[in-house]
Amino acid sequence: MIRDITIGQYYPADSVLHRLDPRIKLIVTFWLIVVIFLCKSFLSLALIALTAVAAAAISKVPPKMLLKSLKPIVIILIFTAVLNVIYTQGGAVYFEWWKISITQKGVNTAIFTMVRIVTLVVISSLLTYTTTPTMLTDALERLLSPLKIFKIKVHTLAMMMTLALRFIPTLIEEIDRIMNAQKARGADLETGNLIQRAKALVPIFVPLMVSSFRRAYELAFAMTCRCYTGGEGRTRMKQMKTAFRDYAVLFFCAAITAGVIVLNIYFKTVI
C-alpha cells in the first residue's frame, strides 16, 4: 500500500499537458476542483469526469500509474459510500432490515460522491505527473507574487510547499525500507487488534522522524553551502511564457464551467 502512493511524482513525456505553462496548469487545476464541487447532477459530474479522462489520455501518463494513485483511497471510497447509503434516506426503498434501510437517494448519493472523489484525485495527480517540482515552485511564486505587498516571503512559501510535495515519494520509500527492516527482525505489523497494530508502528515512526530531520538538516546545509538566499534577485534558466494552447485551455475550462452551470439548472439535482 505504501508504494501505491504516487503524490509528488513526475512522469516525463512529450504531451500537450507537459508543454503547458505551469501557471496555467495550477490555475486550471484549482478551477476544475472548484467546478467539481459545483456539480449538482449526474450529467454535470459526468461532464467533468469525461474532461478528466480526456486530460489523462492527452497527458500520455500510463493508466496503470493513474490507477495506482487511486489505490490508496479505496478504503476512503468504500467508507464514504457505506455512510451515504446508510444515512441518506429518500426515494424508493431497495432493502430494509431492522433500523437499516437502503434507498434510491442513498445509492445515488454514494455513487455521486465516489465519482467526485475519483475525479478530484485524477485531476490533482495530473498536475504533479506533468509538472516538474522546479517549474511548480516557479509557478507558485509567480501566482503568489501579489502577496509581497503584505510583506509575505512568497518565494520561501512556494519553496516550502514544493519541497514538501517533492519529498513525499522519498519519505514513502523510507517508510517501506524501515518496514521491511522491522519485518526482517521479526516485527509483526499486520496482525492483532487496533491498539496492538498502533503500538507496532512506533518502531517505524521513530526512525522515520529521525531520518526526516536529518534529511531536512542536510538539505538546509547544502542550500547554505551553495549561498542560496531565496527569490530576491534570483534568475531562472527556463522562462515561463504563455502560448496559444494555454489560452485555449482556459477557454475550454470556461466552456466546461458554463456547461456545468447549465446542466445544474436544467436537470434535476441529486443532492
Secondary structure as UniProt FT lines:
FT   HELIX           2..4
FT   TURN            7..8
FT   HELIX           16..19
FT   HELIX           22..38
FT   HELIX           42..59
FT   HELIX           63..70
FT   HELIX           71..73
FT   HELIX           74..87
FT   STRAND          93..97
FT   TURN            98..99
FT   STRAND          100..103
FT   HELIX           104..129
FT   HELIX           133..143
FT   HELIX           145..150
FT   HELIX           154..184
FT   TURN            185..186
FT   HELIX           194..200
FT   HELIX           202..225
FT   TURN            226..227
FT   TURN            232..233
FT   HELIX           244..266
//
